[in-house]
Amino acid sequence: MAEIALHYFDIHARGECAKMIMRYYGMQFTDHLISGAEWKQQLKPSDFCEFGQLPRLDIDGKQMVQSYAIFRYLCQKHGAYPTDPYQIYLVESLCQLREDIYVSLMPNFYTSNTEGIANWYRDNMPRMLRMIEKRLVENNSGNHFFVGNSVTMADFVMFQFGYDHFLRPNLKDQFEGVLRDNAPNYYQFVLYFKDSNASVRNYLTTRAEKAF
């Protein structure tokens, strides 16, 4: 069996989501954390990534790039991606919403703009969370899954977002209430998802803290 390896930036939510999917399914992989200097000086000028962007996943004898394509591949391998066209739409639209939030918010994290982060959470996040909450509740009254009756790619993406931006230790004191007060069912979903899988839970309690 070919070795599985994930190459990603230290400050990179997309890499974290791929890791959570693989850990959820008990996949063994090499965790290659890449510094900004290593990327700029050595890897980016080379052909390390086909499209010149991280993360990169080495799996099944192939080198894969583009975050959401990687997520889909991993989820399809494990039956966590729907076949019904409407359910595919539900999954993909949630993932796109999360990406829109990421694109809008992340420049503040990359520049360590704590005031900008706090302002964005105050001015924009409640509306975004209410959108996510509405979608969750529409699926079986918010009973553990965003789409259908089993875990899908949407659950991984929404869990990683909900945990890492509101409940990770270095952000929890400041932002947990934003999630809990604006999206109580989504808040409970994040807690449930974390506790439902021992591998994910253990990873989250032992990984090094990052600011994102």
C-alpha angles and dihedrals in degrees: 000000000000117000116259116222134174118203116194147144122270091240100045125120091189091061090050092054092052090050092051092052092051094045091047089059095041096247116165113224144158111255106214110187110195123204122219091247093051091050097047098040103036117009107035094054089051130063092261092126120035095222096029095253138104145265105065124182121202108201140141090009092302136105111226131191138180113070103238093043087055091049091050092049093051093045094046090052089057101038094254096124121078127236098204109097095225093049088049087054091051091051095044096046091054091049090049091051090052090049091051090053091047094051092049097045106035100075087070091055094046090054094039089239098166093174091052091049092051092047092049092050091049098044104033113014100072091059092047092048092051089055091052091045092053092052092048094049091049089064108074091321091297096303101168100293135074096209127027124328102305139048117290136174088271091064093053093048094045093045093051091048095046095046101040097044100040113014108033109115099254093050103032099089092052103037111022091092091055090061097038095047099043100036111021095168092048088049090054090046091058092050092047095047092051093051094043095070122047095200093054092043093050091048093052093050094050106036120104117261118256133183111242 
